[in-house]
Amino acid sequence: MRLRNGTVATALLLITCFLSLSWYTAWQNGKEKLIAYQHEFHALKERLRVAEYRTLQRSSELNAILQQFRRAIAETNGSRNAISIFSDETQRLLQDLSNKKSLQVPTIYYHLPHLLKNEESLQPAVQVGLGRTGVSIVMGIPTVKRKVKSYLAETVHSLIDKLSPEEKLDSVIVVFVGETDLDYVHSVVEGLEKGFSVEINSGLLEVISPPASYYPDWSDLKETFGDSKERVKWRTKQNLDYCFLMMYAQKKGTFYVQLEDDIVAKPHYFSTMKNFALQLSSEDWMVLEFSQLGFIGKMFQAPDLTLIVEFIFMFYKEKPIDWLLDHILWVKVCNPEKDAKHCDRQKSNLRIRFRPSLFQHVGLHSSLAGKIQKLTDKDFLKPLLHKVHVNPPAEVFTSMKVYQGHSLEKTYMGEDYFWAITPIAGDYILFKFDKPVKMERYLFRSGNPEHPGDKLMNTTIEVLPFKSEELEAKQETKNKYLRTEDGFFRIGKFENGIAEGTVDASLTPVMQLRLFTLKDSSVWAILSEIHIKKAPD
């Protein structure tokens, strides 16, 4: 009887374990599918945004055609003979257009009048590839003739070898040969066709070069910023090369990544860039930086390339590309009446740095003749000791003693982790938002892989609502949250080094958020992740 009961119990236990395992497996599969669906939804959202942009672009092109009709009608003074070849309906439309006055809209030709001399100025002189479109990421690699060594083949190999079969179908690599010597251009094409014939024939790799008529007369360039004539020409031509490449790549995908011809890439670089971009709202950023060097690893949204190209064309003779890009951000978000620190905070929300770097610069000889550049990205081989999030613009303050420059400002901007020496009771970390934030969730993670024991303990999460006095009068709020003497409401605390939770809608919008230490700590403290998530509008 005992044996029979034991057998039954054992059977029940095995059935229970099997069901639990089956339930967990189904739950895990469901979770993975949900994440995949979320990524697909974000990708679809971005492609719809690109489609909307292209509709507006087509509208602009149609307007340009109408402008041409108006000029044609004006030149004939509305002569019936000149338009008699059109149908009656078309004639009425043209006559109606000719009677309307319109302002003259500046075009690319205002800044580059030499392009009017040749109608092929904006067409590639050489174009090799299938012309693939509709991908997630387009990668642009400008290259020019180097007197010492070319790194192009190694760069293309590094990028392609680290793509999965699926990623090879969801990307395009465009090599832009910035030379007008067709013999040299064809030699580059032949080398790439020899080493990457499969990639060219599949549509993954394309090669283009500009016509000679795309470039202006270099003799009238002015020397500025102490640069020699040769260097001014080099940086001016570089600006035009970037613009040609961006204009060509814009219609091909959702995101565009600017690279150089002397780099190596990390494994999984494609999925890392794509997932990081998709987790951000498209309105929240303009540049994602996957390398800290120059113009390497800079990601843009395809619709934004129009603004960037137009801006560069306006000032292509004046300054180098990285300066111009910073000026665009300044124009968009900086207030001249605020200080430089406020401006940097605003720009950091449009220009988001991902760490560690995904690309490393390996070239020693610059494309500028005679220039040696021993540039390496120090973040390329570093382990990830902090996590990057896009947080609402805010001023940050702390009473804790900062260790070796690991400041709270850098942590909030996603550049580093915060490291403080032994917090004591009464110490705080304060985030004062530039404008009240409708918060949905918060997450603070302390410690990191190198110093897992440096955690925040006995520390609370507190918020100061925009309408604090009104909330104090509500009995429900009094019963639910403890209010401090200075008006903050305590909504959470650190447990095992992590504080996370939702923010009650009744407490939003929030003016300030504070981490407050209740008791002296026996260890130092690292804050490696800060995520203040805004609620959807």
N, C-alpha and C positions, 0 to 999 in steps of 0.2 A: 504493500500500500504506500509505504514511504517512497519506494522507487517510482511508483506510478505518479505520485504527487510531484516528486522531484522532476520527473520527465516532463510533466505538464508545465511546471514552472519554468523549466529550461526552454521549452518550446515557446511559451509566452514571451520570455525575455528576448529570444531570437527574433520573434515576429516584431516586437516593439522596436528593437534595434534596426531591423530592416526598414520598417516604416519611417523611423526617424531619419535614417540615412537617405531614404527616397525623398522624404519631404525637404531635407536640407539640400539635396542635389537639385531638386526642382526649383527651390527658392534661389539657389545660387545661379542656375541657368536663367531664371527670370530676371535676376538682378543684372546679369551681363547683357541680356537682350535689351533691358530698359536703358542701360548706358549707351548701347549701340544705337537704339532708337533716338536718344537725346542727341547724339552726335549727328545722325542723319537729319534730324529736324533742324539743327543749327546750320548744317550745310545747305539744306533746302532754303532756309531763311536768307542766307547770304546770296544764293543764286537768284532768288526772287528779287533781292535788292539790286543785283547786277542787271537783271532783266529790266527792272524799272529804270535804272540809269540808262540802259541802251535805248529804251523807248524815248527818253528825253533827248538822247543824243540824236536819234533819227528825226525827232521833231525839229531840233536845231538845224540839221542838214536840210530838211524840207524848207525851213525858213530861209536858209541861204539860197536855195533854188528860186524861191519866190523873189528874193532880192535881185537876183539876176534877171528875172522876167521884168521886174519893175525898171531896171536900168535899160533893158532892151526896148521897152515901150517908150521910155523917156527919150532915148536916142532917136527914135523914129517919130517923135512928137505925136504919138497916137495915130499914125497913118493907117488908114484902113488897108491899104495895099500890103503893108508890112506884115499884118496879122491875118490876112484873108485866107491863108493856108490852113488856119485852125478852124475847128468846129465853132458853131454859134455859141455854144455853152462856154467853150474855152475863151473865145473872144470877149464875152461878157466878164469872165473872171479876170482876164488880163486888163481890161479897161478899168475894172473896179480897183485892181491893185495899183494901177498907174495913178489913180486919183488920191492915194493915201500917202501921207508924209511919214517918214520914219527917220530915226536917228541912225547915224553910222556907227556900227559896232566894231571895235578894234578886233583884229584877227592876228594870227601867227605872223602874217606878212608884215605887220607893223614893226615887229621886233626883228624879223629876219627878211628884209625886203629882197635880198639876193635870191630867195627861193622863187620869186616871180619870173626869173629869167629862164627857168627850165621847169616844165610841167612834170618832169620825172624826179624832181628834187626830193620828194617825200616817198619815193618808191625804192625798195632795196635794189641795189645794183646786182647783187647775188643773193639768191634765196634757195636754200636746199632743205628739203624736209616735206612732210605731208600736210603741214598746216593744221595740226590738231587743235581743237578748241573744247571748251566745256569741262576743263579739269579743275581740281581744287587749287593747285599751286603751280605757278609758272616761275621758273628760276632763270634769271638773266645773268650771263657771264660776258662782260666786255673784255676784249683782248686786243692788243696791238703788237706790232713788231718790236721785239726786244733784241738789243745788240748782243747780249751775253747769253741768256738762257730763257727758254719758254717753259712754263709750268702747266700749260693748258691741258695736255693729254693726261697728266697725273691728276689734275683737278677734276676733269670729267670722269675719269675712272673712279675716283673717290666718291663722287656723288652717285654714280650709277650703281656701283657695287654694293652700296648700303641701302638700296631700294628693294623692297619686296616685289614679287610679281604683280600684286594688286596695286602697289604704289607706282609702279612703272606705267600703269594704265591711267593713273589719276594725276599725272604730272607732265610737264614739258620743260625741257632744258633748252634755252636759246643762247647760242654762242654768237655774239656780235663782234665781227672783225672790223675794228675801227681804222681801216686803211683803204685808200683809193687806188693803190697799186694792184690791179686785178691779177697780175701774175702771182703776187704774194698771197692774195686772198684765195686764189684757186689752189695754191700749194697747201694752205691751211685746210681747205675743204677736202683735198685729196688725203691728207694725213688723218683727218677725222673719219672719212669714209672707209679708210683702210682699217682703222682700229675700232670703229663703232658702226659698222654697216647694218647690223641687226637693229640697233637702237634708232638709226636714221630711218630705216625702212618700216619700223613699227610706229613711227610718229613721236617717239620719246625725245629725240634730239633733232634740233634744227640749227642751221647756220645762215646768218644774214650779214650783209655789209652795206654801207650807205653809198650813194653815188657821190662823185666829187662835187657836184653842184649843191649838195646839202651844206657844205662848209662855206663860211664867208671868206673875204679877203683878210688874211691875218696881219697885213702890214699896218693897219690902223689901230692896233691894240695899244692901250695905255698901260704903262707899268704902274702897278699899285701895290701897297703894303710891303714895299721893299723887295718885291719879287723881280727877277730878271725878265727880260722880254721872252726868253725861251720858256721859263716857268709859267708866265702868264698865258702864253699860247697853249701850253700843255694842259693847264687846269681849265681853260676856256673850251678847248676841244673836248676834254673829258666831260664837261657839263652837257655839251651837245650830243655826245655819244650816249650818255645816260638817257637823255630825252628820246632819242631815236629808238633805243631799245625798249623804253617804257611804253612809247606809243604803239610799237609793234606788238608788245606782249599783252597790252590791256584787254583786248577782246578775247583772249584765250582762256582765262580762268578767273577764279574768285579772288585769289591772293597772288601777289607778285613779290618775289624775294630777290633782292639785289645781292649778287655775289661778286667775287673777283676771280681772276684766272690763276691765282697762286695760293690755293687753300686746300685743306683736307677737312672732311666732315666726320662727325661722330656717328656711330651706329644708331639707327632709329631716329635720325634727325628729322626725317619727313613727318612721321607720325607725331613726334614731339611738337613740332611747329604747328601742324594742323590742329591737334587737340588743344593746344594752348590758345590758338586764335579762336577756335569755336566756343571755348568756354567764356569768352568775353563778348559783351554786347557790341555790335558793330559801331554804335554811336560813341562808345567810350574811349576809343583809341584811334590814332592815326599812324603810328609807327610801332612795330614790335621789333626789339633788338635781340638777336640771337648771337651776337658777338659784340664785344666792346670796342673793336678796332674799326676806324674809318667808316667806310660805306659797305662793310661786309655783313651779311646776314640781316639785312634790314627788310622787314616785311611790311607791305602796304596792301590796303584793300583796293581792288581794281578800279572802282569808281573814283577813288581819291587821286589816282594818277593824273587825271585831267588837271586838277588844281596844282599839283606838284610840277607838272611839265610847264604849265602856263607861267608859274612863278619863276621857275628856272630860266625860261626864255626871256623874261623881263630883265633878269640880272646876270645872265650867263657870262658876260664879260667882266663883271665886277668882283665876284667872290667865288671861292671853291664850293663844291656841292654840299659838304657837311655844314658849312656856315649858312648857306641858303636854306637848308632844311630846318635848322634851328630858328632862322628868321620867320619861316612859315608858322611854326608853333608859337613864336612870340606874338605875331600878328593875330593869331586866332584866339589866344587866351590871356595874354598879359595885359594888365592895367597899368598905364604909365604913372598913375598916381600911387601905385603900390611899390614896395621895395623889391629888390632882386630876389630875395628869399621867397616872397609870395609868388613871383613869376616862375621860379624854378619848381615850386609846388604844383602850380597849374599845368606847366608843361609836362611834368612827370606823369600826369594822368592821360596825356595823349601819346607820350613816348615811353613805352613800358619795356623795361629790361628783363630778359629771361636769363637766369643763371642755373647751372654753369653754362658757359658758351658751347655752342654746337659746331662752331667752325674755328679752325686755327690757320693763321697766316704762316706760310712756309717760304714764300719768295724772299730772296736776299737782294736781288737787283730790281729796282723800280722800273716802271715803263718810262719814267723821265730819265733820259740818258745821263749816266754818270752818278746817279743817286743810289746810295746803298741804304737800305732800310731794314734794320734788325728788329722788326716788330713781331712780337708774339703776344697772344692773348693769355694772360696769367690765369684766367678763369677756366680755360679749356680743360685742364686735367684735375681741377678741384672737385672734391665730392660735394654733393648738394647738402649744405648745412642749414639752409633755410628755404622756405617756400614762398613763391611770389603770388600775390593777389593784387587786384586793382581795388583800392579803397577810396572812399570819398575824400576830396580835398580837405585837409585839416592842418592846423598847427599842433605840434606835439611838444609835451613838456614832461620832465621827470625829476624827482628829488633824489633818485638813486645815483650812486657814484659809478660813472661809466668806465669800463675797462678797455684800454688800448684802442680807442676810437670806434668801438662797435656801438655807434650811436643809435638812438631811437629814430631819428630822422631817416637814416639809411634803411632801417628795418621797415618803416612804414612805406617807403618808396620801393621796397623789394630789392634793395641793393646789398643787404647784409643782414646779420642777426644782431639783436641787442644783447649786450653782456654787461651785467652790473655786479658790483662787489657787495656781498652779504646784505640784502635788504633788511631794514629794521622797521618796527611798528611805526605807522604813520607815513611811510614812504608811498609814493604814488607814481602812476604813469597816466598821463592825461591826454586825450585827443579832443581838441576844440575845433569843431567842424566850421568850415568857411560859411556854410549856410545850413540850417536845420535839415537833418537827414531822416527820411522815413526808412527806418531800419527793419529788416526782416529777421536776420540771424547774425550771430557773432561766433568767432572761433579764435582762441588764443592757445598756442602750443608752446610750452617751455621745454628747455633741454634740446640737445641735438646729438647726432651719432657720435661725435667726438667727446662730448661732455654730457652724457645722458642724465647725470645726477644733478646738474645745475638747473633745478626746477623752481618755479614759483609755488610757494605753499602759504596757507593761511592768507590768501589774497582773494578779494571779492571783485565782482564786476558791478559797476554802478553807472546809471545814466541820469542825465539832467534833461528832462523833457522841455520842449519849447513853451508849453503851457503848464509849468510846474505848479503854480498856485491853484489853478482850477482842479488839478488832480488831487491836491492835498485836501480839498474840501469833500472829495468823494469817499464815502465809507468803504466802498469795495476796494479801492486802491490802498487805503490805510490797512485793511485786513490782509491784503495779499503781499504787499511789499513794505519792507522797513525803509523809512526815510531818514537820511542822515541830517545832522544839524545844519549843514550847508545846502540842503535841498536836493541831494541826489537820492535816487531810488535804487536799492540794492536788488539786482535781478539774478545774480548767479555767483559762483565761486569756482576756484581751481580745485580739481580732484585728480590726483595722480599726474599732476603737471599739465592738465588740459582744462580749459574752460570753454564750454560751448553751449549754445541754447538759442531759443527764439526770443524775440522781443515783442511783448504784448503790444498790440496795435494801439491800445489806449495811452501808451507812453510815448508814442511817436507823434510828430517828428522830434528827433533828439538833437540838442545843441552840443552836448559834451558827453564823452564816455570816459570812465576812469577805472583803473585797476588800483585797488587800495590794499596795502599790507596791514594786517591786524596784529601780527606778532613778529618778534624778531626771528630772522631765519638763521640757520646754522650753516647754510651753503650759499654759494654765489647763485645768480639767476641768469638764465639765457631765455630770451623770447625769440623763437625761431619762426613763428608763423602768426600773422595778423590778418584776419579776414573779417571785414565789416561789410556785410552784404545788404545792399539796398533792396527794399521791397519794389515790386513792379509798379510802374506808374499807372 
